[in-house]
Amino acid sequence: MRTAWGRLGSENDVPATQGGTRMTRPITAGSDGSEESLAALVWAAREAVRRGAPLHVVHAWRFQGQGVAGAVDRETQEGWARDALARAVGTVAERHPGLTVTTDVREGDAVAALLAAAAGAETLVLGSRGHGAVVGFLLGSVGQQVIAEATRPVVLVRAGDEATAEAGGREVVVGQQGEPEDSADVIGFAFEAAAARGATVRAVRAWALPTVFTYSPGSMALADEAGGLEQYERKALGEALAPWRERFPDVPVVEHVEMGSAGQVLLTVSADAQLMVVGRRARRTAVGARIGSVAHGVLHHAECPVAVVPHR
């Protein structure tokens, strides 16, 4: 494993070009020495190997001032942070000896460090502590803020998922909503992930009967032309998938159209998924960035790693 050790506070540890040609974006993992961040690092290393990408690992730490009981000087605390990161990176060294790894130890706010790292990443991978069979992921404030504000896809990996998340022959499940252009980034991510794994894409589109507030003669006329509401939804899903089927002809696809809420329908098919992919509107609202109800529900109840992909 070739390792370029990051400099404190540096944002230049990931090579951007080589010989004038842009290099592959890294798969980036956030590490803090916890069990859940180790699970994220292991998942990220596998993903980097699959995609032929480098792995970048970020560790953010805060100086505990001399007023804190047992505190030591800044240099010693930085050394602890670097040692913790070295131990974490060492866990993937023997498994993936050819993997290029860069690291970055930063003093400061974890959210800011992770968002900066995500901006230059193919995917940012974070860990989450699982909580029994009812709640799939426990999201701390750092994870919630990063998912809500990141401009690149973020994957949440639950501690303890390592043994089950990589089983061969399982599905990459993706939720599709709206028009084809609304979900292009989300579906594209799912097809790329499935192609790298030799897995099947299960594309899910949930639908519901129109309410009195959403009903219009024009929309019902379109549904009638398609042969009914369900056939209209199937047609919409097929149109969204068409360009990706053409781009990835070797990826098997299952089209799943079901009446119900999007979050509930996605969760019903998550048991056979090795990865769930959902979208998040990238635009900010008056109260700031939001994860969205579907992504929020899936993150809290899915039984597999979840990728949240920002889109228009």
Secondary structure, 3 states (H helix, E strand, C coil): CEEECCCCCCCCCCCCEECCEECCCCEEEECCCCHHHHHHHHHHHHHHHHHCCCEEEEEEECCCCCCCCCCCCHHHHHHHHHHHHHHHHHHHHCCCCCCEEEEEEEECCHHHHHHHHHHCCCEEEEEEEEECCCEEEECCHHHHHHHHHCCCCEEEEECCCCCCCCCCCCEEEEECCCCHHHHHHHHHHHHHHHHHHCCEEEEEEEECCCCCCCCCHHHHHHHHHHCCHHHHHHHHHHHHHHHHHHHCCCCCEEEEEEECCHHHHHHHCHHHEEEEEEEEECCCECCECCCCHHHHHHHHHCCCCEEEEEEC
